[in-house]
Amino acid sequence: MMQQKISQNQYANSFIYSLFGLAALSLIPRSGISGEQPKEDQERPNILFIMADDHTSQAWGCYGSRLADYAPTQNIDRLRSQGALLQNCFCTNSICVPSRASILTGQYSHLTDTKTLTGRLDPNRDQLAKRLQNSGYQTALIGKWHLKSQPAGFDYYNVLHGQGRYHNPILYEKGMEWEGDGKEYEGHSVDVITSQALKWLKKQEKRKDPYCMMLHFKSVHEPFYGPERFQWLYKGEHLPEPNDLLWDESPKNKVFRGWPLEILMNRFLERPKRYAPPPLKLDTEDPDKRRQATYQKFIKDYLRGVAGIDENIGRVMEYLEKTGQTENTVVIYTSDQGYFLGEHNMFDKRFMLEESARMPFIIRYPEEIEPGTTVDDIILNIDFAELLLDYAGTEIPEYMQGRSFRENLRGNTPEDWREEMYYHYWTHQERRPSHYGIRTDKYKLIYYYGLQRMGHQPDSCWELYNLDEDPHERVNVYNKPQYDEVIERLKGKLKELRKKYKDTADPLKQ
């Protein structure tokens, strides 16, 4: 048995208070522990939307990846067992600012003016929080905001500016000067943000109107610094590697160069104090062994950050249980996008490849969702706002481009549900070129138009993956003649989707 496997007693003891509380959830009657609630209150549930940064599905135990036995997500996995898990949930632009804007507005990046990290969400824009607020919900945002402008539509907020910092974070509370100095809080950001969220939730106990709180963690964004109390995790262990970790960074069948672990290795070496201890030590010139050593530090630091998230989700769920809110609260946990954990010898996100574009998503709402539900339908981040407005019984505006998936969660997928999704990543770099594409249940077609703008021939800028035969997207089959009809059909559908989502400008001229 592995010495540091996350089921060991030392780790489990640190979660006893939260796991004990969550274990009791299934024993609570539908009326909760505070007595029968009026029916009119039950019809407008509270909403707790929890989101982490870059917490990819490969690092969730309930998604069953190579890291499932090591991922410290007992509380998250318990939530999944009591609700629904989305297998095919995707962001429409895998980068933090654009994805967060799409979640709030229900629109693609080109319509939110947040196509890249430099984007800013206009506080005058209509969006989810404003709609909920106007319908009688108390709204709050705690933690990472990242959309630059002062948050709007929230009765209360206490947020980081930009990325913020892991240790002793500085938060900006509503009522403070937005461009001022903020207030420093002692501790790790994941603990501080959760404590501030619990503080606000306790103030809602005597209110009769429902609430929607968005609880956004900074973790596990680079530099992957988890709470000090978890730094012992995985010491002396060798964690599983992805099968393509030692892949050549420029394989013949890929059209892009990518973002290899060697870049992270250099960051570890050049800025060691910025990252969690111990520092990366390389005592070999062998490139494969250096890459493997980088991966081991990376994944251990990353999962220690995950441990902090999971523990604090346990804190929040314990509070909901004690206050009788577990049955009438929609609880969602997700991430703003996926992340490469060494797959394709890459880290970071941005690409339309599965590890980057897939958003892990679980939802618990006992009034409607059967425990252990799995949804295979294609769900997008532009759907989130409409789902929450649906739960709130609030009108959904025409400008939103998504669709509520409430019936999908009930097991009643509409017959006209989407069979494909459209993706567009706008930022352009040589290694990470701008691109757009289409994904169905079987195929993924990607057009790296950024390469064409750099002078590449058009036919050398496309990738096609057969997801049935190649779920890890290691073989680009675009130039294989047997796929000519598939490519023609997908290109036609891609053109339709661009028109549907009002993304029709010629990317080569932008």
N, C-alpha and C positions, 0 to 999 in steps of 0.2 A: 504494500500500500504506500502511496506517495506521502511523504512526510508533511507537506504543506497543503494537501488537498483541502478545499474549503469546508468540508464536512467535519473537520477535526474539532474537538471540544473547545480548544482555546478560542477559535474563531466563533463557534456557535454561542459560547457564553456571552460574547459581546452583543448578541442580538436577542438575548432571552426576553427582555421586556417587550420588544416589538413582535417577536414571533409568537409569544404566548397570547398577546392580544389578538393578533390576526387569526390564530387558530380558533378562537372563539367566535369569529364572525359568522360562521355557518350555523351556529346555535342560536343566534339572535332572531327573534320573531320579526316578521315584516313590519310590525309597528315600531321596532327599535326598542331600546331599553328605557326610554323616557316616557312610555305610555303611548296610547293611540294618537296618531296625528290626524288632523282634519284632512278630508279628502282633497279639498282645494289646495292645501299645501303640498300634498303628494304629487299633484299634477304639474307642479313647477319645481323640479328638483334643484338642489344646489349643484354647482359644477366646480370640480377641482381639476384643473388642467395642469399637470406636472410635466415639465419638459427639461431635459438635459441637453448639453451641447456635445455633439459628436459621439453620443453613446450608441454605437452601432449594434446591429442585431447579433453579430458574431460574439458579442460579449454579454449576451443575455442567456442565462441558463435555459429559459423556456423556448428559445429558438433552436436549441439542439446542435450548435456548431461544435467544432473541435475543442472549443474552450468551455463547453457546457459544464464539465465536471470541475472546472476551476473558477468560473465566473461567480463572484460573490453576490448573487441576486436572489436570496431566499425570499425576501419580502416582495420583490417584483414578481417572482415566479408564483408566489401565493396569490397575488392579485390576478395573475393570468388564470390560475386554476378556478377562480371565482367569477370569471367573466369571459371576455372574448380576446383573441389574438388575431391580428391581421397578418396574413402571410405575404400579401402583395401590396403593401402600402409604399408609395413612392413620393419623393419630392419632385417638383417640376424644374428645379434649378438648385443643384446640390452645393449651396454655400449659405453661410449663416444669415446675413442680412436679408437677402432675397427670400429665403424660405420662411423666415419669421414674418415678413410682410405678407407673403401669400397666405399664411395661416390666419392672419387677422382680417385680410380683405377678401379672401376667396378668389383672388385673381392671379394671373401669370405676371411674371416680373416686369415685362415691358409695359404693363398697364399700371403698375404700382410705383414706377420710377425708381425701382430698387433692383436693377439688373445685376449690379455688382456690389462688392463690399463697401464701395463709396456711397451707396444709395442712402436715402433718408426718407422715412415715412412722414409725409405731410400731416401735421397734427389736425389740420382742417378736414382731412379726408374721412369720409364715412367708413366705418369698419365694425367688426364684431363687438368690441367692448362698448362702443357708443350705442349700438343697437340694444345690447343687453341692459345697459344703464338706463336707457330711455323706456325700457319695458318694465322697470321696477326692480331690477337686480342690483344688489350692492356689488360693485366690481373692484377688484384689487389686483395689483401686479407686484410681485416680490421677486427680486433677484436680477437676472440678466435681461436687459432690454435690447441693447445693441442696434436700435434703429435711429440713434443720434438725436432726433428731435425730442422735445419734452413729451412724455407719454400723455395721451388724450383718451378720454372715455373711461377713466378709472377714478372711482371715488377716493381711492387711496393707492399710492405706490411708494415703494422704497427699493430703489434699483441701483445697479452698477452703471457707471458711465463706461461705454465702450466695453472692452474685455474685462476691465476690473482686475483685481489681483486675488490670488488664492488666500494669502495670509493677511489677517487684519484688513479686510476689505473696507473700502469707502463707499457708503451708500448715500443716495440722494432721495430724501423723503419728500412727499408732497407737502408744499408749503415752504420748502427751502428754495433758495435761489438756484435755478437750474444750472447756471454757469458758475456757481460758487464753489466752495471747498468741500462740501459734503460732510459726512460724519463717519469717523473711523470706528469700526467694531472689532473687538478683540476675538481672535479665533480663526478657524478655517472657514472659508466662504460657504461651504455646503452646510455647516452647522449654523452659522450666523443667519443665512438666508432662511433656513427652516425655522429657527427660533423667531424670526420676525414674522414669518407666515403664521405660526401658532399664536403669536401675540395678537395678530389681527383677527384670526378665527375666533379667539376667545371673546373678542369684543362683539361678535355677531350672535352670541348665544341668546341674548334677550330680544333680538330683532325677529320679526315675523316674516319679513320679506326674504326671498331666497338670495343667495350670493353666487358669484362666479369669481374664483380666485385663480390667477395664473401664477404658478410657482415655478420659477425658471432657475435652474442651477448653472453655474459657470462650468462645473465639472462636466465632461472630462477633456476639455479643450487643452491642446498643447499649452504649457509644458507638462501636463499630466502629473500634477502635484496633489496627491491624496493626503488625507489627514495623517498626522504623525503616528497616531495609534495603530495604523495599519501598515506601517513600514516593515514590520516583521513578516508580512505575508509573502510567501513564495521564496524566501531565502533558501538558497541551496537547491532549489528546484529547477528542472528543465521543462519549460512549458511547450506544448505541442506547436509545431510550426505548420504553416500552410504548405501544401504540396508544391506550390510554385514559388516558394520563397527564393530559391536559388536559380530561378529563371533568369535568362539574359534580359537585361532591361530594354533591349530593342529587338525583340523576336521578329523574325521575317514576316509573320502574318499580322503584326500590329502596325498601325499607321502613325501612332503617336509615340513619343519617347517616354512619357510618364514622369512620375515623381518618386524616385527610388529611395530605399532606406539609407543609401549612402549620404543623401542630403541630411537626414536626421542624425546620422552618425557624426557628421561634421558639426552639427549644432551641439550635440552632446559634448564633443571635444572642445569646441570653441567657447561654449558658454555653460560650463559644468554647474556653476552655482545657481543657475536659473532652474535647473531640473532637480528632481528629487534625488537624494542619495540612495545608493552609492554611485559615484561617478563611473562612467564607462571607461573600462581599461582594456586596451587592445595589446596583446603580447605576441601578435602574429601579423605577418604581411599577407597571409592567405586571404584573398578577397571573399571567399565563401564563409570562412570562419569569422571574419570581421563583420560580415552582414548578419550572421547568426547571433553574434554577441550583441550587436545593436538591437536586433529583434527581441532578445531576451530582456534587456533593460527596458525597452519600449513597452512590451506587453505587460511586464510586472508593474511598472509605474502606472500604466493605464488602468489595470484591474484594481490596483489599490485605490485609485480615484473612484472606481465603480463601487467599491465597498462602502465608501462614504455616502454615496447617493442612496444605496440600498438601505443602509441603516437609518437614514433620515426619512425615507419613505415610510419605514416602519414607525417612526415617531409620529408622523402625521396620521397614519391609519390607526394607531393606538388612540390618538385624540378623538378621531371620528367615532370609534367604538365606544369610548367612555361617555361621549355626549349623545349617543343614540342617533348618529347621523349616517350610519353605514348603509341604510336601506334607501334613503332618499337623497343620496349624493351620487352623481355621475363622477367617477374617478377615472381619469385618463393618465397614462404615462407614456411618453413618446420622446423622440429626439428630433432636433431640427433637420437632421439628415443622417446618412450613414457615414462610414469611415473605413478606410483600408487598414487592416491590421496585418500587414505583410503580404497579403494576397497580391499577386502579380509583381511581387517585390516593390510594393508601394505603401505609403502612408498618406494621410490627408484625405480629401474627398474630391468634389468638383466634377468628376467624370460620370457619365451615364451608366457605367458598369454597375453590376448588381450591388456590390458591397458599399458603394458610395451613394447610389440613388435610393436604395431601399430604406425606408423609415420604419424602425420597430414601433409597434403601437399595440397597447393593451387597454381595455376599457372594462370597468366593473360598474354595473347598474342592475342590481338584483330584481328591480321592478319589471325589467324587460329582457335582460340578457341571461341566457342559461349558462351556468358554470361550465367551463371547459370548451366553450364555443370556438371554432376556428373558421375564419372567413378567408376564402381564397380569391374573392373578387378583387379587381384592380381598384384601389382607393388612392386618392391623391391628396396632397396637403391643401389644395384649394377646396377640398370637400369639408375640412374640419369646421370652418365657420358655419356652414349651412347645417351641419349636424347639431351643433350647439344651439343655434337659433331654433331648430326644430324641437329640441328638448325643452327650450324655454317657451315654446308656443308663440314665437315672435315671427313677424313677417320676414321673408327672405327676399332681399332686393334683387332686381333683375340684373344688375351689373356683376353679381357674383357668378363665376364661371364653373363652379363645382356643383355638387349635388349631395344632399343629405344621404348618408348610408345607414340611417336608423333601421330600415326594413332589412337590410343586409345583415345587421347584427342580430336581428330576430330570426334569421334563417329564411327570410322571404325575399331573396334577391329579385328585383324587378326584371322582367323579361328583356327590357331595353337597356339594361345596364351596359356600361362601356366595355368593349372587348379589346381596347388598346389605349395606350397613354402617350402623351406628347411631352417632350423634355427639351429645354433649351438652356444651355450654359453660355453666358455671354462674355466673361472675361477671357482675354486672349494672352497666352504666353507660348513660347516655342514648345516647351515640354507639356503644357496643359492648354492645348488650342481650344478656341471656342467651337461649339458644336451643338447640333440639335438632332433629335431622332425620335423613333417610334418603337414602342415595345408592345408586343401581343403576348398571349400565353405561351407561344412557341418560338417567336423570333424577336430579335432586336436589330434594328437598322440604324446606324449612326453616321451622320455626315459631319466630318471635321472641317467645316468651311474655313476655319482659321488657317489651316494648312494651305488651302487654295489661295487665300489672300497673301500667303508668303511665297507663292510661285509654284506650288505643287500642282501636278496634273489632276484634273477633276476625279478621274477614276481611282487615283491613289489616295483619296480622302475619305473613302467609305469603309465601314466595317459592317459585317453581317454575322450574327451568331444564331445558331440553332440551339435554343435553350433546352430542348428535350434531350438532345444528344450531348450537349456541351454546357451544362448549367453554370460552370465556372468561367465561361467565356475565354477560353484559351486558344480557340481556333477560329480565326476570321475566315469565313467561307464566301466572302463577297465575290471573289474571282472564279468560283467554281461554276461551270456552265449549268449544272443541274439546278441551280438556284435562280436562274434568270427570270423565270416566271414569278417566283416569290418576290424578288427584288422589284420587278415592275409593279406588282400589286401593292407592295409596301410603300413605294415611292408615291403612288397615286393616293393612298390613304394618308400619307404624311402631308401631302399638299392639301388635302381636305381638312386635316386637323389644324394646320397653320391658318387656314382661312377661318375655321370655326373659332379659334382662340384669338383672332385678330392680330396674328403675328406674321404679316404678309410682306413686310419690307425686305428688300434684297439684302441678305447679310453681307454680301461681297462689297456693298457700297456704303455700309455703315461705319 
